[in-house]
Amino acid sequence: MNGERPAAARPHAERPGAERLGTERCGAERLGTERCGAKRLGAEPPDPERGGATVLLLALGLVFVLAGTFGAAVAAAGMAAQRAAVAADLGALAGAARAFDGDGVACASAADIAGRNGGRLVDCRLDGLDVLVTVEVVITPLPGLTRVTSSTARAGPVRG
C-alpha cells in the first residue's frame, strides 16, 4: 500500500467528503452547551412564538363551529314553529270539515291530521261551526335541549 490507512480506520474528520458535509464530532465537552450538529444544519434557537398561528387558527375554527351550531339550533326552532302552525291549520280545516258530525268526530279528525304533520293535538273545541285547535311540536335543537312550540288555529265556514 502507499502508506495511507483504509477509510474505515481513518478518523471521521479525515474521511473524504467530511469537510464538504460540515460535520463535526460531538465530544463530551459539547454535550451541555448546544445540540450536536446545530451549527452544521444552520439551525437557530427555537422561536418561543412558533406555532401561535396554529393555536389562533384552531380557536377561529372553534368559533365558526359554535356559531354554525347556534345558527342551526335557531333555524331548527323556527322550522318547528312553522311545522306547528301548519299542523294546527290543517288540523283545524280537517275538524271543520267534520263539524256537523259532532265534537268528538271533528276533534278526532283534527288529531289525526295534526299527528300526520308532526304535531300533537293539545286542545280542540267547537265554537258553533268553527273548530279551534291547539297543536304542540317537540323539538331537540341540541343534544340535551328539548323545547316545545305550540300554535293555535281556527277554521270554519265562510261568513258573508
Secondary structure, 3 states (H helix, E strand, C coil): CCCCCCCCCCCHHHCCCHHHHCCCCCCHHHCCCCCCCHHHHCCCCCCCCCCHHHHHHHHHHHHHHHHHHHHHHHHHHHHHHHHHHHHHHHHHHHHHHCHHHCHHHHHHHHHHHHHHCCCEEEEEEEECCEEEEEEEEEEEEECCEEEEEEEEEEECCCCC
